[in-house]
Amino acid sequence: MRGKKVKAVEKREHSKRNGFKFTSWSKEDHKEPIFGVAFNPYTNPVHPPVFAAVGSNRVTIYECLEDSVSVIQSYSDPCTEEIFYTVCWLYTVSPEVSVNLAVAGQRGLIRVLSPTKLHNLFTLMGCGDSINELKLHPSDSNLLLSASKDNSLRLWNLKTRRCILILGGLQGHRDEVLSCDFDLSARYVLSCGMDHSVKMWSLETDDVKNTIALSYTYNQDKPFPVLNVHFPIFSTRSIHRNYVDCVRWFGNKQWYQRRVRGLMENLLFS
């Protein structure tokens, strides 16, 4: 009996040290899996945190109150067969300052939604299959990266609404790309996927820089000359025996998770 009391005390002390407390939960009425959640990093610190969740053909925006979460808005895609997998908050300064949402999923379309204007601003098309993840460029809020089931990554210019760069091909992924991330300096991109591999791509080459710059000024009648980058600067698949479903930069190092025989292992690479 004494042992149980000691364990209970230790459990309470451990909870206090962590500083986390479960307060509430919410279940969406579509009864389908929720694949993506993202907090709004542009919320004023004096206001309650706001996050968006995607599942089925639904995008729901929540506000975190002291002991509960409250639904602020909900968007349903016109196509009932759509299943959203990923959500990303956007910040634009031109033509006006605004905070928007980019969502994508099974149909390979990127919807850019305005929580303020309450409608779909525009839709980006061009991916060959489902989109698994979206990431915003850390220093240029007009650039959005997508990871797709078509074995490639695409860089989009949201201001001019065009695809400008495709990462994939000869030495690219051999199966669907599940995750991607920019480093803080925006010089490199990491990607991983179903082919058990992790790849690093450079955005520092002259061809890439010139293509990004051209995407802002190109006004010819011909289609934009999308740059295809076939060769990553680093690639490995010798470590993993199964798919890699998440990749993130951690400072100047790469951190990613892999799922092997049902277990999640965190790996840190210099």
Steps between C-alpha positions, in 0.01 A plus 500: 500500500782738590666426165184607313487831692865571420438433131194729502704781658782449249247510215356833622848649543599382153189667357585826676856494370382454143264796529231337283142431600225337297206741483257395228440316176282536192360249251399608152168378365635363168633198697804468272872514598654843558825503304640846566507762776685834496505791743484851358848644567382852413244534781547797732647362828233683702228300322420130554693256276326397178553179305358330190425131455431309177323171445252368244413797274487731801721781632416610854653795686502486880577747777669375817322633807610444859326165550355421158532541125239688301423473127543834323449399137451192287551456125372204296648435157244495216625153405376242750771258386781733610702397806731768636836373632687819583448862606739796504451858621600776256596862555481751217580871490397581143255623380392509866615351828308178561526159663366216288499121490634257240351151505555200274437129483377208297401686181838674461353851516628779725216715631593843639227608742434835663363473857432874485312511170344157557567353158751317282739760356646276230600143420837375377500203262786301352596220737474154348346341808409553867685763706626381838658814645529876449777725634534878479838653410652647821604833347281544189133459589408476132675163459328176596647148484289188442588130542301270277409140432632553144856451640592868483503832685378823344576862586214741432488878475176600672517858376513403133316169560737279304718195556861607456715206612475120508735295718507144373588282206823312432632493858176601667260294707389163364167504683266759648652786699346514848668799663720803429655796681705815438801580714482838677736663251284372210807366323402135518197274492469160664259233376411142588254239386377151434827401329676491843719794400587845631624756247646849527451750217685826446324828420836678474580427136487780244233317300267478801559860607444631147183296459355631827582858400352447152174369648423853627554678168410246230218636284531322167216316330693172512481272807749576775830308454477276807844389620547126560762410761587132464791470742493548880826594669456221755298180508487189714275198526748260657386576856129435474323172445163666460345830389602832656187701576633822655807718451590823683798730534627550854732800512779417259424129518231281351257316722258248373287211606476158352250225554656153525286202595248728667760691705591867467869581530641853514825542308734796515756557224787749503 
